[in-house]
Amino acid sequence: MGSKGKRRFKMPSGPTGHSQPQVEQMQSQMEQMQAALAAQVVTGTAGGGAVTIEMTGDQHLKSIKIKPEVVDPEDVEMLEDLIMAAFQEATDKVTALMSEMLGPLAGGLDLGGLM
């Protein structure tokens, strides 16, 4: 019987195939890309510009603009649909921007679930 204090398996000390300076360089590049994404602003619109949403590249909502003529107390659902459509368009643009900017760092990996 083995001692409880001993490790049977050794954990790798670092990512396989990468030296510490390479990992640090990749981390630095990733941080720079994330900062660049945060500085980007995309716009999503719906209803021919009746609703406009601005979102940063790191998915923070900056603003929502609604033209007064689409505010109808009798048809709130239409306004809700326009807001959702504009938000979805902005989100899709952010996802495309992330893929474009971070893709080279991923080395061709599918990062769909991470973005």
ROSEMAR-271361 format. One record per residue (C-alpha): residue number from 1; residue in three letters; x, y, z. Coordinates in Angstrom, 3 decimals. Each point is the difference from the previous one (the first is absolute). Layout:
N
pos: NUM, code: ALA, u: X, v: Y, w: Z $
...
This chain:
115
pos: 1, code: MET, u: 0.000, v: 0.000, w: 0.000 $
pos: 2, code: GLY, u: 1.325, v: 3.432, w: -0.959 $
pos: 3, code: SER, u: 0.416, v: 2.966, w: 2.267 $
pos: 4, code: LYS, u: -2.882, v: 2.461, w: 0.006 $
pos: 5, code: GLY, u: 2.410, v: 2.923, w: -0.107 $
pos: 6, code: LYS, u: 1.602, v: -0.973, w: -3.310 $
pos: 7, code: ARG, u: -1.305, v: 1.007, w: -3.375 $
pos: 8, code: ARG, u: -0.438, v: -2.848, w: -2.415 $
pos: 9, code: PHE, u: -0.174, v: 2.198, w: -3.064 $
pos: 10, code: LYS, u: 1.946, v: 3.091, w: -0.826 $
pos: 11, code: MET, u: -1.877, v: 2.912, w: -1.505 $
pos: 12, code: PRO, u: 1.672, v: 1.599, w: -2.993 $
pos: 13, code: SER, u: 1.840, v: 3.163, w: 0.954 $
pos: 14, code: GLY, u: -1.275, v: 2.009, w: -2.966 $
pos: 15, code: PRO, u: -1.822, v: -0.216, w: -3.310 $
pos: 16, code: THR, u: 1.457, v: -2.714, w: -2.168 $
pos: 17, code: GLY, u: 2.137, v: 1.281, w: -2.837 $
pos: 18, code: HIS, u: 0.137, v: 3.612, w: 1.192 $
pos: 19, code: SER, u: 2.766, v: 1.648, w: 1.927 $
pos: 20, code: GLN, u: -0.791, v: 2.522, w: 2.724 $
pos: 21, code: PRO, u: 0.994, v: 3.041, w: -2.138 $
pos: 22, code: GLN, u: -2.320, v: -1.185, w: -2.795 $
pos: 23, code: VAL, u: -2.890, v: -0.368, w: 2.429 $
pos: 24, code: GLU, u: 0.662, v: 3.452, w: 1.453 $
pos: 25, code: GLN, u: 0.148, v: 1.471, w: -3.495 $
pos: 26, code: MET, u: -3.328, v: -1.625, w: -0.905 $
pos: 27, code: GLN, u: -1.561, v: 1.321, w: 3.218 $
pos: 28, code: SER, u: 1.280, v: 3.484, w: -0.761 $
pos: 29, code: GLN, u: -1.383, v: -0.141, w: -3.541 $
pos: 30, code: MET, u: -3.356, v: -1.213, w: 1.321 $
pos: 31, code: GLU, u: -0.158, v: 2.874, w: 2.498 $
pos: 32, code: GLN, u: 0.810, v: 2.488, w: -2.774 $
pos: 33, code: MET, u: -2.714, v: -1.473, w: -2.215 $
pos: 34, code: GLN, u: -2.535, v: 0.123, w: 2.825 $
pos: 35, code: ALA, u: 0.816, v: 3.668, w: 0.592 $
pos: 36, code: ALA, u: -0.337, v: 0.683, w: -3.724 $
pos: 37, code: LEU, u: -3.370, v: -1.772, w: -0.026 $
pos: 38, code: ALA, u: -1.217, v: 2.062, w: 2.946 $
pos: 39, code: ALA, u: 0.876, v: 3.171, w: -1.930 $
pos: 40, code: GLN, u: -2.044, v: -1.041, w: -3.060 $
pos: 41, code: VAL, u: -3.671, v: 0.976, w: -0.266 $
pos: 42, code: VAL, u: -2.526, v: -1.736, w: -2.230 $
pos: 43, code: THR, u: -3.512, v: 1.136, w: -0.849 $
pos: 44, code: GLY, u: -3.098, v: -2.123, w: -0.411 $
pos: 45, code: THR, u: -3.161, v: 1.463, w: -1.503 $
pos: 46, code: ALA, u: -3.553, v: -1.129, w: -0.614 $
pos: 47, code: GLY, u: -3.088, v: 1.446, w: -1.597 $
pos: 48, code: GLY, u: 1.962, v: 2.046, w: -2.520 $
pos: 49, code: GLY, u: 1.899, v: 1.769, w: 2.760 $
pos: 50, code: ALA, u: -2.973, v: 0.386, w: 2.319 $
pos: 51, code: VAL, u: 2.018, v: -1.746, w: 2.713 $
pos: 52, code: THR, u: 3.796, v: 0.245, w: 0.208 $
pos: 53, code: ILE, u: 2.204, v: -1.817, w: 2.489 $
pos: 54, code: GLU, u: 3.702, v: 0.649, w: 0.549 $
pos: 55, code: MET, u: 2.104, v: -2.726, w: 1.581 $
pos: 56, code: THR, u: 3.713, v: -0.232, w: 0.703 $
pos: 57, code: GLY, u: 2.094, v: -2.843, w: -1.344 $
pos: 58, code: ASP, u: 0.108, v: -1.531, w: 3.468 $
pos: 59, code: GLN, u: -3.813, v: -0.161, w: -0.007 $
pos: 60, code: HIS, u: -0.847, v: 2.943, w: 2.223 $
pos: 61, code: LEU, u: -3.131, v: 1.903, w: -0.967 $
pos: 62, code: LYS, u: 0.861, v: 3.655, w: -0.597 $
pos: 63, code: SER, u: -3.290, v: 1.488, w: -1.118 $
pos: 64, code: ILE, u: -3.502, v: -0.576, w: -1.296 $
pos: 65, code: LYS, u: -1.637, v: 2.634, w: -2.171 $
pos: 66, code: ILE, u: -3.699, v: -0.200, w: -0.855 $
pos: 67, code: LYS, u: -1.689, v: 2.357, w: -2.433 $
pos: 68, code: PRO, u: -3.107, v: 1.543, w: 1.590 $
pos: 69, code: GLU, u: -2.260, v: -1.038, w: -2.866 $
pos: 70, code: VAL, u: 0.401, v: -3.705, w: 0.860 $
pos: 71, code: VAL, u: -1.121, v: 0.466, w: 3.591 $
pos: 72, code: ASP, u: -3.636, v: -1.050, w: -0.182 $
pos: 73, code: PRO, u: -1.656, v: -0.803, w: 3.338 $
pos: 74, code: GLU, u: -2.476, v: -2.166, w: -1.905 $
pos: 75, code: ASP, u: 2.774, v: -2.142, w: -1.540 $
pos: 76, code: VAL, u: 2.735, v: -0.525, w: 2.584 $
pos: 77, code: GLU, u: 0.768, v: -3.446, w: -1.434 $
pos: 78, code: MET, u: 1.195, v: 1.516, w: -3.273 $
pos: 79, code: LEU, u: 2.452, v: 2.227, w: 1.856 $
pos: 80, code: GLU, u: 1.214, v: -2.970, w: 2.041 $
pos: 81, code: ASP, u: 0.547, v: -1.988, w: -3.214 $
pos: 82, code: LEU, u: 1.939, v: 2.884, w: -1.564 $
pos: 83, code: ILE, u: 2.245, v: 0.287, w: 3.060 $
pos: 84, code: MET, u: 0.675, v: -3.739, w: -0.005 $
pos: 85, code: ALA, u: 0.768, v: 0.011, w: -3.733 $
pos: 86, code: ALA, u: 2.423, v: 2.924, w: 0.337 $
pos: 87, code: PHE, u: 1.669, v: -1.629, w: 2.997 $
pos: 88, code: GLN, u: 0.397, v: -3.277, w: -1.891 $
pos: 89, code: GLU, u: 1.533, v: 1.789, w: -2.975 $
pos: 90, code: ALA, u: 2.492, v: 1.777, w: 2.272 $
pos: 91, code: THR, u: 0.845, v: -3.292, w: 1.734 $
pos: 92, code: ASP, u: 0.557, v: -1.720, w: -3.353 $
pos: 93, code: LYS, u: 2.333, v: 2.810, w: -1.057 $
pos: 94, code: VAL, u: 1.974, v: -0.308, w: 3.254 $
pos: 95, code: THR, u: 0.346, v: -3.769, w: -0.528 $
pos: 96, code: ALA, u: 1.307, v: 0.586, w: -3.534 $
pos: 97, code: LEU, u: 2.396, v: 2.661, w: 1.278 $
pos: 98, code: MET, u: 1.299, v: -2.351, w: 2.701 $
pos: 99, code: SER, u: 0.564, v: -2.765, w: -2.531 $
pos: 100, code: GLU, u: 1.815, v: 2.393, w: -2.303 $
pos: 101, code: MET, u: 2.250, v: 1.453, w: 2.704 $
pos: 102, code: LEU, u: 0.625, v: -3.056, w: 2.164 $
pos: 103, code: GLY, u: 0.023, v: -2.596, w: -2.763 $
pos: 104, code: PRO, u: 3.723, v: 0.286, w: -0.767 $
pos: 105, code: LEU, u: 0.842, v: -0.517, w: 3.685 $
pos: 106, code: ALA, u: -2.160, v: -3.112, w: 0.156 $
pos: 107, code: GLY, u: 1.967, v: -1.597, w: -2.789 $
pos: 108, code: GLY, u: -3.118, v: -1.128, w: -1.843 $
pos: 109, code: LEU, u: -1.784, v: -1.407, w: 3.041 $
pos: 110, code: ASP, u: -3.773, v: 0.338, w: 0.148 $
pos: 111, code: LEU, u: -0.618, v: 2.429, w: 2.872 $
pos: 112, code: GLY, u: -3.748, v: 0.236, w: -0.581 $
pos: 113, code: GLY, u: -0.840, v: -1.150, w: 3.520 $
pos: 114, code: LEU, u: 2.442, v: 2.420, w: 1.592 $
pos: 115, code: MET, u: -1.261, v: 3.114, w: -1.728 $
